[in-house]
Amino acid sequence: MVKLLSKLRRRDEGASAVEYGLLVALIAVVIAGAVYALGGGLSDLFSSVNDCIGDAASC
């Protein structure tokens, strides 16, 4: 029984899965932040391009 408990205590495969999960969550937060930060600027840029295409004399 003691051998089984010590063997179970030494197993750490689950720790790497938790670490990968935290890493994926951090990457998702960074991507979401970048999309949020750049989203407004890209929207304004595409609106300007659309206005120029619609009325070339105003550009």
PDB file of N, CA, C, O and CB in Angstrom:
ATOM      1  N   MET A   1       0.826  -1.199   0.000  1.00  0.00           N
ATOM      2  CA  MET A   1       0.000   0.000   0.000  1.00  0.00           C
ATOM      3  C   MET A   1       0.864   1.254   0.000  1.00  0.00           C
ATOM      4  O   MET A   1       0.562   2.224  -0.695  1.00  0.00           O
ATOM      5  CB  MET A   1      -0.936   0.003   1.207  1.00  0.00           C
ATOM      6  N   VAL A   2       1.936   1.231   0.779  1.00  0.00           N
ATOM      7  CA  VAL A   2       2.842   2.382   0.851  1.00  0.00           C
ATOM      8  C   VAL A   2       3.521   2.596  -0.494  1.00  0.00           C
ATOM      9  O   VAL A   2       3.708   3.735  -0.922  1.00  0.00           O
ATOM     10  CB  VAL A   2       3.899   2.181   1.960  1.00  0.00           C
ATOM     11  N   LYS A   3       3.893   1.498  -1.166  1.00  0.00           N
ATOM     12  CA  LYS A   3       4.530   1.620  -2.482  1.00  0.00           C
ATOM     13  C   LYS A   3       3.571   2.247  -3.488  1.00  0.00           C
ATOM     14  O   LYS A   3       3.983   3.083  -4.293  1.00  0.00           O
ATOM     15  CB  LYS A   3       5.002   0.242  -2.986  1.00  0.00           C
ATOM     16  N   LEU A   4       2.322   1.863  -3.453  1.00  0.00           N
ATOM     17  CA  LEU A   4       1.327   2.419  -4.369  1.00  0.00           C
ATOM     18  C   LEU A   4       1.139   3.910  -4.130  1.00  0.00           C
ATOM     19  O   LEU A   4       1.085   4.686  -5.085  1.00  0.00           O
ATOM     20  CB  LEU A   4      -0.009   1.689  -4.215  1.00  0.00           C
ATOM     21  N   LEU A   5       1.040   4.319  -2.880  1.00  0.00           N
ATOM     22  CA  LEU A   5       0.871   5.739  -2.565  1.00  0.00           C
ATOM     23  C   LEU A   5       2.089   6.559  -2.976  1.00  0.00           C
ATOM     24  O   LEU A   5       1.944   7.668  -3.489  1.00  0.00           O
ATOM     25  CB  LEU A   5       0.608   5.919  -1.075  1.00  0.00           C
ATOM     26  N   SER A   6       3.283   6.025  -2.756  1.00  0.00           N
ATOM     27  CA  SER A   6       4.476   6.781  -3.146  1.00  0.00           C
ATOM     28  C   SER A   6       4.593   6.863  -4.661  1.00  0.00           C
ATOM     29  O   SER A   6       5.068   7.868  -5.190  1.00  0.00           O
ATOM     30  CB  SER A   6       5.740   6.140  -2.554  1.00  0.00           C
ATOM     31  N   LYS A   7       4.166   5.818  -5.365  1.00  0.00           N
ATOM     32  CA  LYS A   7       4.201   5.843  -6.829  1.00  0.00           C
ATOM     33  C   LYS A   7       3.205   6.863  -7.373  1.00  0.00           C
ATOM     34  O   LYS A   7       3.513   7.591  -8.317  1.00  0.00           O
ATOM     35  CB  LYS A   7       3.898   4.444  -7.402  1.00  0.00           C
ATOM     36  N   LEU A   8       2.020   6.917  -6.785  1.00  0.00           N
ATOM     37  CA  LEU A   8       1.016   7.883  -7.218  1.00  0.00           C
ATOM     38  C   LEU A   8       1.448   9.315  -6.925  1.00  0.00           C
ATOM     39  O   LEU A   8       1.145  10.235  -7.684  1.00  0.00           O
ATOM     40  CB  LEU A   8      -0.314   7.595  -6.542  1.00  0.00           C
ATOM     41  N   ARG A   9       2.152   9.490  -5.828  1.00  0.00           N
ATOM     42  CA  ARG A   9       2.581  10.833  -5.458  1.00  0.00           C
ATOM     43  C   ARG A   9       3.673  11.345  -6.395  1.00  0.00           C
ATOM     44  O   ARG A   9       3.777  12.553  -6.612  1.00  0.00           O
ATOM     45  CB  ARG A   9       3.079  10.848  -4.015  1.00  0.00           C
ATOM     46  N   ARG A  10       4.483  10.455  -6.950  1.00  0.00           N
ATOM     47  CA  ARG A  10       5.570  10.861  -7.839  1.00  0.00           C
ATOM     48  C   ARG A  10       5.116  11.124  -9.264  1.00  0.00           C
ATOM     49  O   ARG A  10       5.851  11.746 -10.031  1.00  0.00           O
ATOM     50  CB  ARG A  10       6.633   9.811  -7.847  1.00  0.00           C
ATOM     51  N   ARG A  11       3.954  10.679  -9.633  1.00  0.00           N
ATOM     52  CA  ARG A  11       3.474  10.876 -11.002  1.00  0.00           C
ATOM     53  C   ARG A  11       3.101  12.335 -11.191  1.00  0.00           C
ATOM     54  O   ARG A  11       2.366  12.903 -10.383  1.00  0.00           O
ATOM     55  CB  ARG A  11       2.261   9.955 -11.311  1.00  0.00           C
ATOM     56  N   ASP A  12       3.603  12.939 -12.250  1.00  0.00           N
ATOM     57  CA  ASP A  12       3.340  14.362 -12.474  1.00  0.00           C
ATOM     58  C   ASP A  12       2.895  14.650 -13.910  1.00  0.00           C
ATOM     59  O   ASP A  12       3.111  15.754 -14.410  1.00  0.00           O
ATOM     60  CB  ASP A  12       4.585  15.176 -12.151  1.00  0.00           C
ATOM     61  N   GLU A  13       2.285  13.688 -14.569  1.00  0.00           N
ATOM     62  CA  GLU A  13       1.792  13.939 -15.912  1.00  0.00           C
ATOM     63  C   GLU A  13       0.698  14.989 -15.926  1.00  0.00           C
ATOM     64  O   GLU A  13       0.595  15.765 -16.876  1.00  0.00           O
ATOM     65  CB  GLU A  13       1.283  12.661 -16.526  1.00  0.00           C
ATOM     66  N   GLY A  14      -0.114  15.024 -14.891  1.00  0.00           N
ATOM     67  CA  GLY A  14      -1.183  16.007 -14.812  1.00  0.00           C
ATOM     68  C   GLY A  14      -0.675  17.428 -14.692  1.00  0.00           C
ATOM     69  O   GLY A  14      -1.340  18.364 -15.136  1.00  0.00           O
ATOM     70  N   ALA A  15       0.488  17.601 -14.101  1.00  0.00           N
ATOM     71  CA  ALA A  15       1.050  18.941 -13.940  1.00  0.00           C
ATOM     72  C   ALA A  15       1.364  19.562 -15.304  1.00  0.00           C
ATOM     73  O   ALA A  15       1.142  20.756 -15.507  1.00  0.00           O
ATOM     74  CB  ALA A  15       2.323  18.891 -13.070  1.00  0.00           C
ATOM     75  N   SER A  16       1.871  18.767 -16.223  1.00  0.00           N
ATOM     76  CA  SER A  16       2.189  19.323 -17.532  1.00  0.00           C
ATOM     77  C   SER A  16       0.904  19.695 -18.284  1.00  0.00           C
ATOM     78  O   SER A  16       0.898  20.666 -19.041  1.00  0.00           O
ATOM     79  CB  SER A  16       3.024  18.318 -18.355  1.00  0.00           C
ATOM     80  N   ALA A  17      -0.154  18.958 -18.093  1.00  0.00           N
ATOM     81  CA  ALA A  17      -1.422  19.302 -18.740  1.00  0.00           C
ATOM     82  C   ALA A  17      -1.962  20.613 -18.191  1.00  0.00           C
ATOM     83  O   ALA A  17      -2.498  21.428 -18.942  1.00  0.00           O
ATOM     84  CB  ALA A  17      -2.454  18.180 -18.544  1.00  0.00           C
ATOM     85  N   VAL A  18      -1.825  20.818 -16.897  1.00  0.00           N
ATOM     86  CA  VAL A  18      -2.267  22.077 -16.293  1.00  0.00           C
ATOM     87  C   VAL A  18      -1.423  23.234 -16.827  1.00  0.00           C
ATOM     88  O   VAL A  18      -1.952  24.302 -17.133  1.00  0.00           O
ATOM     89  CB  VAL A  18      -2.176  22.007 -14.744  1.00  0.00           C
ATOM     90  N   GLU A  19      -0.133  23.021 -16.936  1.00  0.00           N
ATOM     91  CA  GLU A  19       0.753  24.061 -17.454  1.00  0.00           C
ATOM     92  C   GLU A  19       0.401  24.410 -18.896  1.00  0.00           C
ATOM     93  O   GLU A  19       0.371  25.586 -19.258  1.00  0.00           O
ATOM     94  CB  GLU A  19       2.215  23.612 -17.362  1.00  0.00           C
ATOM     95  N   TYR A  20       0.135  23.397 -19.722  1.00  0.00           N
ATOM     96  CA  TYR A  20      -0.267  23.673 -21.101  1.00  0.00           C
ATOM     97  C   TYR A  20      -1.594  24.415 -21.145  1.00  0.00           C
ATOM     98  O   TYR A  20      -1.785  25.298 -21.981  1.00  0.00           O
ATOM     99  CB  TYR A  20      -0.366  22.372 -21.900  1.00  0.00           C
ATOM    100  N   GLY A  21      -2.496  24.069 -20.267  1.00  0.00           N
ATOM    101  CA  GLY A  21      -3.779  24.771 -20.222  1.00  0.00           C
ATOM    102  C   GLY A  21      -3.613  26.233 -19.858  1.00  0.00           C
ATOM    103  O   GLY A  21      -4.255  27.097 -20.456  1.00  0.00           O
ATOM    104  N   LEU A  22      -2.761  26.522 -18.887  1.00  0.00           N
ATOM    105  CA  LEU A  22      -2.486  27.911 -18.516  1.00  0.00           C
ATOM    106  C   LEU A  22      -1.815  28.666 -19.656  1.00  0.00           C
ATOM    107  O   LEU A  22      -2.119  29.836 -19.892  1.00  0.00           O
ATOM    108  CB  LEU A  22      -1.605  27.964 -17.265  1.00  0.00           C
ATOM    109  N   LEU A  23      -0.913  28.011 -20.356  1.00  0.00           N
ATOM    110  CA  LEU A  23      -0.237  28.640 -21.487  1.00  0.00           C
ATOM    111  C   LEU A  23      -1.221  28.972 -22.606  1.00  0.00           C
ATOM    112  O   LEU A  23      -1.156  30.055 -23.188  1.00  0.00           O
ATOM    113  CB  LEU A  23       0.871  27.729 -22.015  1.00  0.00           C
ATOM    114  N   VAL A  24      -2.120  28.058 -22.906  1.00  0.00           N
ATOM    115  CA  VAL A  24      -3.143  28.302 -23.931  1.00  0.00           C
ATOM    116  C   VAL A  24      -4.064  29.440 -23.512  1.00  0.00           C
ATOM    117  O   VAL A  24      -4.435  30.271 -24.341  1.00  0.00           O
ATOM    118  CB  VAL A  24      -3.966  27.024 -24.192  1.00  0.00           C
ATOM    119  N   ALA A  25      -4.434  29.487 -22.240  1.00  0.00           N
ATOM    120  CA  ALA A  25      -5.293  30.568 -21.754  1.00  0.00           C
ATOM    121  C   ALA A  25      -4.585  31.913 -21.866  1.00  0.00           C
ATOM    122  O   ALA A  25      -5.206  32.903 -22.252  1.00  0.00           O
ATOM    123  CB  ALA A  25      -5.712  30.310 -20.297  1.00  0.00           C
ATOM    124  N   LEU A  26      -3.304  31.967 -21.538  1.00  0.00           N
ATOM    125  CA  LEU A  26      -2.538  33.206 -21.650  1.00  0.00           C
ATOM    126  C   LEU A  26      -2.435  33.662 -23.098  1.00  0.00           C
ATOM    127  O   LEU A  26      -2.578  34.852 -23.382  1.00  0.00           O
ATOM    128  CB  LEU A  26      -1.142  33.024 -21.061  1.00  0.00           C
ATOM    129  N   ILE A  27      -2.192  32.743 -24.009  1.00  0.00           N
ATOM    130  CA  ILE A  27      -2.114  33.096 -25.428  1.00  0.00           C
ATOM    131  C   ILE A  27      -3.459  33.605 -25.920  1.00  0.00           C
ATOM    132  O   ILE A  27      -3.506  34.556 -26.701  1.00  0.00           O
ATOM    133  CB  ILE A  27      -1.662  31.885 -26.268  1.00  0.00           C
ATOM    134  N   ALA A  28      -4.554  32.995 -25.482  1.00  0.00           N
ATOM    135  CA  ALA A  28      -5.886  33.444 -25.889  1.00  0.00           C
ATOM    136  C   ALA A  28      -6.166  34.852 -25.389  1.00  0.00           C
ATOM    137  O   ALA A  28      -6.767  35.657 -26.101  1.00  0.00           O
ATOM    138  CB  ALA A  28      -6.956  32.482 -25.370  1.00  0.00           C
ATOM    139  N   VAL A  29      -5.736  35.156 -24.170  1.00  0.00           N
ATOM    140  CA  VAL A  29      -5.939  36.500 -23.621  1.00  0.00           C
ATOM    141  C   VAL A  29      -5.133  37.522 -24.419  1.00  0.00           C
ATOM    142  O   VAL A  29      -5.627  38.615 -24.697  1.00  0.00           O
ATOM    143  CB  VAL A  29      -5.539  36.547 -22.125  1.00  0.00           C
ATOM    144  N   VAL A  30      -3.906  37.183 -24.787  1.00  0.00           N
ATOM    145  CA  VAL A  30      -3.068  38.093 -25.575  1.00  0.00           C
ATOM    146  C   VAL A  30      -3.674  38.337 -26.947  1.00  0.00           C
ATOM    147  O   VAL A  30      -3.699  39.474 -27.418  1.00  0.00           O
ATOM    148  CB  VAL A  30      -1.648  37.530 -25.720  1.00  0.00           C
ATOM    149  N   ILE A  31      -4.162  37.290 -27.592  1.00  0.00           N
ATOM    150  CA  ILE A  31      -4.784  37.441 -28.913  1.00  0.00           C
ATOM    151  C   ILE A  31      -6.046  38.284 -28.814  1.00  0.00           C
ATOM    152  O   ILE A  31      -6.277  39.156 -29.652  1.00  0.00           O
ATOM    153  CB  ILE A  31      -5.112  36.064 -29.522  1.00  0.00           C
ATOM    154  N   ALA A  32      -6.858  38.034 -27.809  1.00  0.00           N
ATOM    155  CA  ALA A  32      -8.084  38.817 -27.643  1.00  0.00           C
ATOM    156  C   ALA A  32      -7.763  40.281 -27.386  1.00  0.00           C
ATOM    157  O   ALA A  32      -8.440  41.166 -27.909  1.00  0.00           O
ATOM    158  CB  ALA A  32      -8.931  38.255 -26.493  1.00  0.00           C
ATOM    159  N   GLY A  33      -6.742  40.543 -26.590  1.00  0.00           N
ATOM    160  CA  GLY A  33      -6.335  41.923 -26.336  1.00  0.00           C
ATOM    161  C   GLY A  33      -5.834  42.616 -27.591  1.00  0.00           C
ATOM    162  O   GLY A  33      -6.140  43.788 -27.815  1.00  0.00           O
ATOM    163  N   ALA A  34      -5.069  41.910 -28.411  1.00  0.00           N
ATOM    164  CA  ALA A  34      -4.562  42.488 -29.653  1.00  0.00           C
ATOM    165  C   ALA A  34      -5.699  42.783 -30.628  1.00  0.00           C
ATOM    166  O   ALA A  34      -5.705  43.826 -31.281  1.00  0.00           O
ATOM    167  CB  ALA A  34      -3.544  41.547 -30.300  1.00  0.00           C
ATOM    168  N   VAL A  35      -6.641  41.881 -30.724  1.00  0.00           N
ATOM    169  CA  VAL A  35      -7.787  42.100 -31.620  1.00  0.00           C
ATOM    170  C   VAL A  35      -8.612  43.288 -31.133  1.00  0.00           C
ATOM    171  O   VAL A  35      -9.068  44.103 -31.935  1.00  0.00           O
ATOM    172  CB  VAL A  35      -8.674  40.826 -31.704  1.00  0.00           C
ATOM    173  N   TYR A  36      -8.800  43.382 -29.839  1.00  0.00           N
ATOM    174  CA  TYR A  36      -9.563  44.505 -29.283  1.00  0.00           C
ATOM    175  C   TYR A  36      -8.829  45.830 -29.517  1.00  0.00           C
ATOM    176  O   TYR A  36      -9.452  46.833 -29.867  1.00  0.00           O
ATOM    177  CB  TYR A  36      -9.812  44.294 -27.771  1.00  0.00           C
ATOM    178  N   ALA A  37      -7.510  45.830 -29.324  1.00  0.00           N
ATOM    179  CA  ALA A  37      -6.727  47.060 -29.479  1.00  0.00           C
ATOM    180  C   ALA A  37      -6.644  47.504 -30.936  1.00  0.00           C
ATOM    181  O   ALA A  37      -6.693  48.699 -31.225  1.00  0.00           O
ATOM    182  CB  ALA A  37      -5.323  46.861 -28.921  1.00  0.00           C
ATOM    183  N   LEU A  38      -6.519  46.559 -31.844  1.00  0.00           N
ATOM    184  CA  LEU A  38      -6.370  46.899 -33.260  1.00  0.00           C
ATOM    185  C   LEU A  38      -7.705  46.992 -33.994  1.00  0.00           C
ATOM    186  O   LEU A  38      -7.763  47.518 -35.106  1.00  0.00           O
ATOM    187  CB  LEU A  38      -5.495  45.875 -33.941  1.00  0.00           C
ATOM    188  N   GLY A  39      -8.749  46.500 -33.398  1.00  0.00           N
ATOM    189  CA  GLY A  39     -10.051  46.451 -34.073  1.00  0.00           C
ATOM    190  C   GLY A  39     -10.577  47.811 -34.471  1.00  0.00           C
ATOM    191  O   GLY A  39     -11.051  47.979 -35.595  1.00  0.00           O
ATOM    192  N   GLY A  40     -10.508  48.783 -33.586  1.00  0.00           N
ATOM    193  CA  GLY A  40     -11.011  50.116 -33.893  1.00  0.00           C
ATOM    194  C   GLY A  40     -10.213  50.792 -34.995  1.00  0.00           C
ATOM    195  O   GLY A  40     -10.792  51.416 -35.885  1.00  0.00           O
ATOM    196  N   GLY A  41      -8.903  50.677 -34.947  1.00  0.00           N
ATOM    197  CA  GLY A  41      -8.052  51.279 -35.973  1.00  0.00           C
ATOM    198  C   GLY A  41      -8.278  50.664 -37.338  1.00  0.00           C
ATOM    199  O   GLY A  41      -8.309  51.373 -38.343  1.00  0.00           O
ATOM    200  N   LEU A  42      -8.436  49.363 -37.383  1.00  0.00           N
ATOM    201  CA  LEU A  42      -8.681  48.700 -38.665  1.00  0.00           C
ATOM    202  C   LEU A  42     -10.051  49.064 -39.217  1.00  0.00           C
ATOM    203  O   LEU A  42     -10.212  49.214 -40.428  1.00  0.00           O
ATOM    204  CB  LEU A  42      -8.564  47.183 -38.514  1.00  0.00           C
ATOM    205  N   SER A  43     -11.027  49.205 -38.349  1.00  0.00           N
ATOM    206  CA  SER A  43     -12.356  49.598 -38.791  1.00  0.00           C
ATOM    207  C   SER A  43     -12.324  50.994 -39.415  1.00  0.00           C
ATOM    208  O   SER A  43     -12.940  51.225 -40.455  1.00  0.00           O
ATOM    209  CB  SER A  43     -13.344  49.559 -37.616  1.00  0.00           C
ATOM    210  N   ASP A  44     -11.610  51.916 -38.782  1.00  0.00           N
ATOM    211  CA  ASP A  44     -11.480  53.267 -39.332  1.00  0.00           C
ATOM    212  C   ASP A  44     -10.747  53.250 -40.673  1.00  0.00           C
ATOM    213  O   ASP A  44     -11.126  53.967 -41.599  1.00  0.00           O
ATOM    214  CB  ASP A  44     -10.743  54.177 -38.341  1.00  0.00           C
ATOM    215  N   LEU A  45      -9.708  52.439 -40.774  1.00  0.00           N
ATOM    216  CA  LEU A  45      -8.952  52.344 -42.027  1.00  0.00           C
ATOM    217  C   LEU A  45      -9.829  51.823 -43.156  1.00  0.00           C
ATOM    218  O   LEU A  45      -9.823  52.381 -44.253  1.00  0.00           O
ATOM    219  CB  LEU A  45      -7.731  51.435 -41.850  1.00  0.00           C
ATOM    220  N   PHE A  46     -10.580  50.764 -42.899  1.00  0.00           N
ATOM    221  CA  PHE A  46     -11.445  50.212 -43.937  1.00  0.00           C
ATOM    222  C   PHE A  46     -12.574  51.177 -44.300  1.00  0.00           C
ATOM    223  O   PHE A  46     -12.997  51.227 -45.455  1.00  0.00           O
ATOM    224  CB  PHE A  46     -12.026  48.877 -43.481  1.00  0.00           C
ATOM    225  N   SER A  47     -13.054  51.927 -43.344  1.00  0.00           N
ATOM    226  CA  SER A  47     -14.080  52.935 -43.653  1.00  0.00           C
ATOM    227  C   SER A  47     -13.513  54.016 -44.556  1.00  0.00           C
ATOM    228  O   SER A  47     -14.190  54.455 -45.486  1.00  0.00           O
ATOM    229  CB  SER A  47     -14.633  53.564 -42.361  1.00  0.00           C
ATOM    230  N   SER A  48     -12.287  54.454 -44.305  1.00  0.00           N
ATOM    231  CA  SER A  48     -11.647  55.464 -45.146  1.00  0.00           C
ATOM    232  C   SER A  48     -11.435  54.948 -46.560  1.00  0.00           C
ATOM    233  O   SER A  48     -11.684  55.662 -47.531  1.00  0.00           O
ATOM    234  CB  SER A  48     -10.313  55.895 -44.542  1.00  0.00           C
ATOM    235  N   VAL A  49     -10.977  53.713 -46.677  1.00  0.00           N
ATOM    236  CA  VAL A  49     -10.773  53.120 -48.003  1.00  0.00           C
ATOM    237  C   VAL A  49     -12.102  52.994 -48.727  1.00  0.00           C
ATOM    238  O   VAL A  49     -12.181  53.260 -49.927  1.00  0.00           O
ATOM    239  CB  VAL A  49     -10.092  51.737 -47.891  1.00  0.00           C
ATOM    240  N   ASN A  50     -13.140  52.595 -48.018  1.00  0.00           N
ATOM    241  CA  ASN A  50     -14.466  52.469 -48.625  1.00  0.00           C
ATOM    242  C   ASN A  50     -14.972  53.824 -49.112  1.00  0.00           C
ATOM    243  O   ASN A  50     -15.559  53.920 -50.190  1.00  0.00           O
ATOM    244  CB  ASN A  50     -15.461  51.862 -47.621  1.00  0.00           C
ATOM    245  N   ASP A  51     -14.746  54.865 -48.323  1.00  0.00           N
ATOM    246  CA  ASP A  51     -15.173  56.208 -48.736  1.00  0.00           C
ATOM    247  C   ASP A  51     -14.410  56.657 -49.977  1.00  0.00           C
ATOM    248  O   ASP A  51     -14.990  57.277 -50.869  1.00  0.00           O
ATOM    249  CB  ASP A  51     -14.966  57.221 -47.591  1.00  0.00           C
ATOM    250  N   CYS A  52     -13.127  56.354 -50.044  1.00  0.00           N
ATOM    251  CA  CYS A  52     -12.319  56.739 -51.208  1.00  0.00           C
ATOM    252  C   CYS A  52     -12.751  55.989 -52.460  1.00  0.00           C
ATOM    253  O   CYS A  52     -12.761  56.547 -53.557  1.00  0.00           O
ATOM    254  CB  CYS A  52     -10.837  56.481 -50.935  1.00  0.00           C
ATOM    255  N   ILE A  53     -13.106  54.724 -52.287  1.00  0.00           N
ATOM    256  CA  ILE A  53     -13.566  53.950 -53.447  1.00  0.00           C
ATOM    257  C   ILE A  53     -14.913  54.502 -53.937  1.00  0.00           C
ATOM    258  O   ILE A  53     -15.153  54.612 -55.139  1.00  0.00           O
ATOM    259  CB  ILE A  53     -13.693  52.433 -53.086  1.00  0.00           C
ATOM    260  N   GLY A  54     -15.771  54.839 -52.994  1.00  0.00           N
ATOM    261  CA  GLY A  54     -17.097  55.340 -53.362  1.00  0.00           C
ATOM    262  C   GLY A  54     -17.036  56.711 -54.012  1.00  0.00           C
ATOM    263  O   GLY A  54     -17.800  56.975 -54.940  1.00  0.00           O
ATOM    264  N   ASP A  55     -16.163  57.585 -53.564  1.00  0.00           N
ATOM    265  CA  ASP A  55     -16.063  58.938 -54.099  1.00  0.00           C
ATOM    266  C   ASP A  55     -14.577  59.265 -54.271  1.00  0.00           C
ATOM    267  O   ASP A  55     -13.951  59.845 -53.385  1.00  0.00           O
ATOM    268  CB  ASP A  55     -16.775  59.982 -53.158  1.00  0.00           C
ATOM    269  N   ALA A  56     -14.030  58.886 -55.417  1.00  0.00           N
ATOM    270  CA  ALA A  56     -12.613  59.036 -55.670  1.00  0.00           C
ATOM    271  C   ALA A  56     -12.173  60.499 -55.698  1.00  0.00           C
ATOM    272  O   ALA A  56     -11.000  60.781 -55.449  1.00  0.00           O
ATOM    273  CB  ALA A  56     -12.260  58.373 -56.968  1.00  0.00           C
ATOM    274  N   ALA A  57     -13.054  61.416 -55.985  1.00  0.00           N
ATOM    275  CA  ALA A  57     -12.695  62.832 -56.062  1.00  0.00           C
ATOM    276  C   ALA A  57     -12.385  63.396 -54.674  1.00  0.00           C
ATOM    277  O   ALA A  57     -11.642  64.372 -54.566  1.00  0.00           O
ATOM    278  CB  ALA A  57     -13.829  63.636 -56.718  1.00  0.00           C
ATOM    279  N   SER A  58     -12.926  62.816 -53.633  1.00  0.00           N
ATOM    280  CA  SER A  58     -12.690  63.355 -52.287  1.00  0.00           C
ATOM    281  C   SER A  58     -11.366  62.892 -51.694  1.00  0.00           C
ATOM    282  O   SER A  58     -10.954  63.404 -50.653  1.00  0.00           O
ATOM    283  CB  SER A  58     -13.822  62.954 -51.364  1.00  0.00           C
ATOM    284  N   CYS A  59     -10.704  61.961 -52.313  1.00  0.00           N
ATOM    285  CA  CYS A  59      -9.427  61.451 -51.753  1.00  0.00           C
ATOM    286  C   CYS A  59      -8.342  62.210 -52.377  1.00  0.00           C
ATOM    287  O   CYS A  59      -7.172  61.975 -52.076  1.00  0.00           O
ATOM    288  CB  CYS A  59      -9.225  59.933 -51.985  1.00  0.00           C
TER     289      CYS A  59
END
